[in-house]
Amino acid sequence: MLSFFKVRKFALMSLLSFSTLSYAGDPVVVLFVIDGLQRDAAEAAAKNGADNLKYLMENGVSVREAYSTSPAPRMFLPDGSLPWGTSSSPNVAMHTGTHVYESRQMDDIFLSARRSGIKSLFAGGAPNYSEFTTPDYCYAGTLSDSLVVQYGIDHFKNDGVRLLRLHLQRIRDSWSGPEDKLDPGSAYQKALRDADALLGKLIESLKSK
């Protein structure tokens, strides 16, 4: 099963894909997020060298758009602490389908995986994702997209991780405005093709295993 979900973040979009693959008789689940991606920009990239996005779009990927809570203000409790730890809003949890702010014992996808004997990984390219501590392997910070994907590949190959949640952030660094997002020669479109190449690298690693 493979599907894409789009989450509107005002002018920007997030693209999430869920992929279930066969791994020694057991499923492998990948949540691959390209933060800052818009649907029309993805379609333009697919026409100009983003072959993995093109393949997914041509083979049953569905797209839905929804509004999210981002951006949101940073709120403080009376004692000066942040109600959601280092994150500025519950938007971070909404993106991953987790509930980490109400209680660390509240169920999420990673705790569910652990109860079933499934190893999990979270890697995200922004410091606020350090709130996610329930996966077996956790990485968060100002990370390059290539490093985020490499963490997933390494733990998949070496540690038998079967739930991978990878959140790429760096195409946002190349955003210069809507006038450039469909231009094949723009830095934004190049960043999309770079992210597409990383997606292809991940897919090949899953296939080879």
Secondary structure, 3 states (H helix, E strand, C coil): CEEEEEEEECCEEEEEEEEEEEECCEEEEEEEEEECCCHHHHHHHHHCCCHHHHHHHHCCCCCCEEECCCCCCCCCCCCCCCCCCCCCCCHHHHHHCCCCCCCCCCCCHHHHHHHCCCCEEEEECCHHHHHCCCCCEEEECCCCHHHHHHHHHHHHHHHCCCEEEEEECHHHHHCCCCCCCCCCCCHHHHHHHHHHHHHHHHHHHHHHC
